[in-house]
Amino acid sequence: MRVHTLIFLLFSIICFASSSAIAENANSLGEDSDSFHITGFVVLGFALVGWTFILILLINAILKIFKKAKNHSVAGLPVKCK
């Protein structure tokens, strides 16, 4: 459940960031010399997918560490060898 919430939060941040970039691009539509081609968007899309994957793995690892530290078990009686 928490992973889905984190993914949703990450996705919403990305949507807000891209919407401001699209608005800025619409304002500078008249400038042909600084136009951003579809190749740049494709490269940025691959980078976004890669960073999202890495961040999800990192968040999962941190959550597992916290869960394991929270449920720390101590052995009651040690095993004795004869």
ChimeraX commands (.cxc) that place a marker at each C-alpha (Angstrom):
marker #1 position 0.00,0.00,0.00 radius 0.5
marker #1 position 2.78,2.42,0.87 radius 0.5
marker #1 position 4.66,1.59,-2.30 radius 0.5
marker #1 position 1.61,2.50,-4.37 radius 0.5
marker #1 position 1.31,5.78,-2.47 radius 0.5
marker #1 position 4.95,6.60,-3.11 radius 0.5
marker #1 position 4.64,5.74,-6.79 radius 0.5
marker #1 position 1.55,7.93,-7.05 radius 0.5
marker #1 position 3.39,10.80,-5.33 radius 0.5
marker #1 position 6.36,10.44,-7.67 radius 0.5
marker #1 position 4.08,10.33,-10.70 radius 0.5
marker #1 position 2.19,13.46,-9.61 radius 0.5
marker #1 position 5.45,15.37,-9.07 radius 0.5
marker #1 position 6.60,14.37,-12.55 radius 0.5
marker #1 position 3.27,15.49,-14.05 radius 0.5
marker #1 position 3.49,18.89,-12.37 radius 0.5
marker #1 position 7.07,19.37,-13.51 radius 0.5
marker #1 position 6.28,18.38,-17.08 radius 0.5
marker #1 position 3.23,20.65,-17.23 radius 0.5
marker #1 position 5.34,23.68,-16.37 radius 0.5
marker #1 position 7.90,22.62,-18.99 radius 0.5
marker #1 position 5.16,22.29,-21.60 radius 0.5
marker #1 position 3.81,25.75,-20.70 radius 0.5
marker #1 position 7.29,27.24,-21.01 radius 0.5
marker #1 position 7.76,25.49,-24.35 radius 0.5
marker #1 position 4.43,26.92,-25.59 radius 0.5
marker #1 position 5.58,30.44,-24.74 radius 0.5
marker #1 position 8.76,30.08,-26.78 radius 0.5
marker #1 position 7.08,28.42,-29.74 radius 0.5
marker #1 position 8.07,31.25,-32.09 radius 0.5
marker #1 position 11.78,30.68,-31.64 radius 0.5
marker #1 position 12.91,28.11,-34.21 radius 0.5
marker #1 position 16.59,28.09,-33.26 radius 0.5
marker #1 position 15.97,26.86,-29.70 radius 0.5
marker #1 position 13.24,24.35,-30.49 radius 0.5
marker #1 position 13.37,21.00,-28.71 radius 0.5
marker #1 position 12.96,18.06,-31.07 radius 0.5
marker #1 position 11.15,14.79,-30.45 radius 0.5
marker #1 position 14.50,13.01,-30.05 radius 0.5
marker #1 position 15.16,15.02,-26.92 radius 0.5
marker #1 position 11.78,14.03,-25.51 radius 0.5
marker #1 position 12.48,10.36,-26.23 radius 0.5
marker #1 position 15.85,10.53,-24.49 radius 0.5
marker #1 position 14.30,12.32,-21.52 radius 0.5
marker #1 position 11.55,9.69,-21.40 radius 0.5
marker #1 position 14.09,6.87,-21.21 radius 0.5
marker #1 position 16.01,8.74,-18.52 radius 0.5
marker #1 position 12.78,9.29,-16.59 radius 0.5
marker #1 position 11.91,5.59,-16.74 radius 0.5
marker #1 position 15.42,4.63,-15.61 radius 0.5
marker #1 position 15.50,7.06,-12.69 radius 0.5
marker #1 position 12.00,6.01,-11.62 radius 0.5
marker #1 position 13.10,2.37,-11.57 radius 0.5
marker #1 position 16.20,3.18,-9.53 radius 0.5
marker #1 position 14.25,5.33,-7.07 radius 0.5
marker #1 position 11.60,2.63,-6.59 radius 0.5
marker #1 position 14.33,0.08,-5.85 radius 0.5
marker #1 position 15.96,2.46,-3.39 radius 0.5
marker #1 position 12.68,3.24,-1.63 radius 0.5
marker #1 position 11.86,-0.48,-1.40 radius 0.5
marker #1 position 15.26,-1.20,0.15 radius 0.5
marker #1 position 14.85,1.58,2.70 radius 0.5
marker #1 position 11.36,0.39,3.62 radius 0.5
marker #1 position 12.59,-3.19,4.08 radius 0.5
marker #1 position 15.40,-1.98,6.34 radius 0.5
marker #1 position 12.94,-0.03,8.49 radius 0.5
marker #1 position 10.56,-3.00,8.70 radius 0.5
marker #1 position 13.36,-5.35,9.69 radius 0.5
marker #1 position 14.66,-2.93,12.35 radius 0.5
marker #1 position 11.15,-2.53,13.72 radius 0.5
marker #1 position 10.56,-6.30,14.05 radius 0.5
marker #1 position 13.96,-7.16,15.48 radius 0.5
marker #1 position 13.84,-10.62,17.04 radius 0.5
marker #1 position 16.16,-11.80,19.79 radius 0.5
marker #1 position 16.75,-15.51,20.34 radius 0.5
marker #1 position 15.37,-16.71,23.68 radius 0.5
marker #1 position 17.79,-19.52,24.44 radius 0.5
marker #1 position 21.02,-20.09,22.53 radius 0.5
marker #1 position 21.60,-23.51,20.99 radius 0.5
marker #1 position 24.20,-25.53,22.88 radius 0.5
marker #1 position 26.52,-27.94,21.11 radius 0.5
marker #1 position 27.43,-31.19,22.84 radius 0.5
marker link #1:1,2 radius 0.2
marker link #1:2,3 radius 0.2
marker link #1:3,4 radius 0.2
marker link #1:4,5 radius 0.2
marker link #1:5,6 radius 0.2
marker link #1:6,7 radius 0.2
marker link #1:7,8 radius 0.2
marker link #1:8,9 radius 0.2
marker link #1:9,10 radius 0.2
marker link #1:10,11 radius 0.2
marker link #1:11,12 radius 0.2
marker link #1:12,13 radius 0.2
marker link #1:13,14 radius 0.2
marker link #1:14,15 radius 0.2
marker link #1:15,16 radius 0.2
marker link #1:16,17 radius 0.2
marker link #1:17,18 radius 0.2
marker link #1:18,19 radius 0.2
marker link #1:19,20 radius 0.2
marker link #1:20,21 radius 0.2
marker link #1:21,22 radius 0.2
marker link #1:22,23 radius 0.2
marker link #1:23,24 radius 0.2
marker link #1:24,25 radius 0.2
marker link #1:25,26 radius 0.2
marker link #1:26,27 radius 0.2
marker link #1:27,28 radius 0.2
marker link #1:28,29 radius 0.2
marker link #1:29,30 radius 0.2
marker link #1:30,31 radius 0.2
marker link #1:31,32 radius 0.2
marker link #1:32,33 radius 0.2
marker link #1:33,34 radius 0.2
marker link #1:34,35 radius 0.2
marker link #1:35,36 radius 0.2
marker link #1:36,37 radius 0.2
marker link #1:37,38 radius 0.2
marker link #1:38,39 radius 0.2
marker link #1:39,40 radius 0.2
marker link #1:40,41 radius 0.2
marker link #1:41,42 radius 0.2
marker link #1:42,43 radius 0.2
marker link #1:43,44 radius 0.2
marker link #1:44,45 radius 0.2
marker link #1:45,46 radius 0.2
marker link #1:46,47 radius 0.2
marker link #1:47,48 radius 0.2
marker link #1:48,49 radius 0.2
marker link #1:49,50 radius 0.2
marker link #1:50,51 radius 0.2
marker link #1:51,52 radius 0.2
marker link #1:52,53 radius 0.2
marker link #1:53,54 radius 0.2
marker link #1:54,55 radius 0.2
marker link #1:55,56 radius 0.2
marker link #1:56,57 radius 0.2
marker link #1:57,58 radius 0.2
marker link #1:58,59 radius 0.2
marker link #1:59,60 radius 0.2
marker link #1:60,61 radius 0.2
marker link #1:61,62 radius 0.2
marker link #1:62,63 radius 0.2
marker link #1:63,64 radius 0.2
marker link #1:64,65 radius 0.2
marker link #1:65,66 radius 0.2
marker link #1:66,67 radius 0.2
marker link #1:67,68 radius 0.2
marker link #1:68,69 radius 0.2
marker link #1:69,70 radius 0.2
marker link #1:70,71 radius 0.2
marker link #1:71,72 radius 0.2
marker link #1:72,73 radius 0.2
marker link #1:73,74 radius 0.2
marker link #1:74,75 radius 0.2
marker link #1:75,76 radius 0.2
marker link #1:76,77 radius 0.2
marker link #1:77,78 radius 0.2
marker link #1:78,79 radius 0.2
marker link #1:79,80 radius 0.2
marker link #1:80,81 radius 0.2
marker link #1:81,82 radius 0.2
view
